[in-house]
């Protein structure tokens, strides 16, 4: 290979600045960084350096212990948060579908609800008072029959037809969802709300849908 020359002597094919750029480009290749520490390791090293600055230059062993303790605390917090989320998810998945529409009379559900209330079984009393409300809706003929309609759907759909009871029904259904599907513990307030809904449904005036009379259908009680 013949090296080009000029009057001042041989010319370096790669000048100083170009050489530095070439070296940096080569050193950026992946094969030169396979043994570099990963992001986690770099983060731990950074924490170690910050602890060293905080507690003064010496005592590397003490700093290492503090770093290990800090890491374990962070891991424990992460697991605690994830465990709480997992418990709530598992409860929601285990919770059986509770149908408020059962083949019992409103009077029977009221009797059972009173007994459960006296026994302090708030979640079950809440459910029975809502079942009494739904049974009353059915018995009064508030909604036209529809195959497949659940008790919860019955309560929701009856609200607009029972304006005086709509707020009580909504509050009771909200409490029911939180307790039976959200895992919240029921209390006396929830039971009172459900009983108020059952009482309101029994006494509220029915707002008949438009065109009901012209269709020649019997007016609900």
Buried (B, 14 or more C-beta within 10 A) or exposed (E): EEEEEEEEEEEEEEEEEEEEEEEEEEEEEEEEEEEEEEEEEEEBEEBBEEBBEEEEEEEEEEBEEBBEEBEEEEEEEEEEEEEEEEEEEEEEEEEEEBEBBEEBBBEBBBBBBBEBBEEEBBBBBBBBBBBBBBBBBBBBBBBEEEEEBBBBBBBEBBBEBBEEBBEBBBBBBEBBEBBBBEBEEBEEEBBBBBBBBBBBBBEBEBBEEEEBEEEEEEEBE
